[in-house]
Amino acid sequence: MLEVNNLHVYYGGIHALKGVSLSVPKGEIVTLVGANGAGKSTTLRAIAGLVKPKEGTIRFLGQDITHLPAYRVAQKGISLAPEGRRIFPNLSVRENLAMGAYARKDKAEIQKDLDWVYELFPRLKERERQSGGTLSGGEQQMLAIGRALMSRPALLALDEPSLGLAPLLVKEVFSVLEAINSEGTTILLVEQNANAALKLAKYAYVLETGRVVLEGRGEDLLKNSKVRQAYLGE
Amino acid sequence: MTFEVFIQQLLNGLTLGGLYSLIAIGYTMVYGILQLINFAHGDIFMVATYFAFYLVAVFALPWWAAALLTLGLTAMVGVLVERVAYRPLRNEPRISLLITAIGVSFFIENLAIVTVGARPKGFPTPKLMSQVIDLGGIRMSGVSIWVPLLSSVLLVLLLFIVYRTKVGMAMRAVSKDVEATRLMGVNVDRIIMYAFALGSALAAAGGMMWASKYPQIQPLMGVYPGWKAFTAAVVGGIGNIVGATIGGFIIGIAEIMTIAFLPQLSGYRDAFVFAILILVLLVKPSGLLGQSLKEKV
């Protein structure tokens, strides 16, 4: 479904991605793990069209989307829940979710998806009229994921959804991701919490200083001694 | 001062205040989205009066048609300025944008001097605005009745667009987080274009009413109203639309009341306006309804 091939990204003089290739098959959960600065977020941002790669291609559903502007990528069906939640603090919870569905015209279906998001995150419904900025960190993360779902994406990309959340909430977020996936949404997940991510993901890539250094099935990587040492603190 | 005089002065203040509000909104909308003080906004206000002048006095269009055309043409000028002067600098340091805005302002003023001439022209005030209306003994010019009324309708319409429509929602979203708005599939360039079009159309409405009240137009006429409207936007809290509206009325009423109660100081009317600005900035630097900027972590 998504094919990233030999991606190079520069920030000024810094060579942030040095030829990243990965693929996300339809219906699966794929995760990118790695330390800070390994290039995980940059990979997602390049896929979403927020940074322009210098070299390499990104193909989505058979189309070349490498040079599309971010809003066109979103309209093609890739929805990114960015790092740090980035909800709109001045908009109400409901408006935040409506922003997620901005490019859609099918009113009846939007209402259905809204009900579905409220079902996934009942707390959002309780806070429907509150402005996004008044939510707690965990609630904002739920709003960010809900907002990303409102575009009914073919591919949901999430950047560090567990960052700054209490362990109990992390569990809740991951079980929601599992539920979303089982309803047919393909997921590309970037996580520092390698343990939880590898358990959830079918397939995983390990990034180090802008390169893929290891890849394999999630459960295999969990057993890999190098991974355990570097990312699981053993 | 009799009651009648007070009511008359209050209506005068509301008239001026409504006009300042209409212009102030253009400043505050652009600031909210681009963090840019669009110094050319007062000149766009001036350009609108010339559109109306030529459409009515030269092309002999009926006023309603000329007014609608002027709104559209001025909106296009605003969009053009954004497209040509500001968009190429979107990712450059903000100071470059600011200096460009000052340059655009001078450019429009001088272009007007060259093309239409520096000599003031008499504005063909519509009959609706110039007739005298008798309100139970208080005789008012049409301007003092219609301008507050029309500006209120336009302000309500704008608030409706910003707070109740999809495009308005996107404008509010862009003002907080451009990148996240892009991720929602929103063409941010188009939203910014709409903001310039709306702000410029409101300035055009303000310009036509201003010229009906003070029926002489000349290429530098936008400078002072522009500054005062900018002051109104800052007093209300720049970036906040309701704030700009309130700020406009405060400035307008304060200016008129200064002249009414202290006629011997009427030469200082502009100084009073800017004194209000200094006072507000001293006491509440973010403006009446503005939020202080919190550094994001």
Interface residues (C-beta under 8 A of the other chain):
Chain A: A48 G49 L50 P69 A70 Y71 A74 Q75 S79 L80 P82 R86 I87 F88 P89 N90 L91 E95 A98 M99 G100 Y102 A103 R147 S151
Chain B: K166 M169 A170 R172 A173 S175 K176 D177 E179 A180 T181 R182 L183 M184 G185 V186 N187 V188
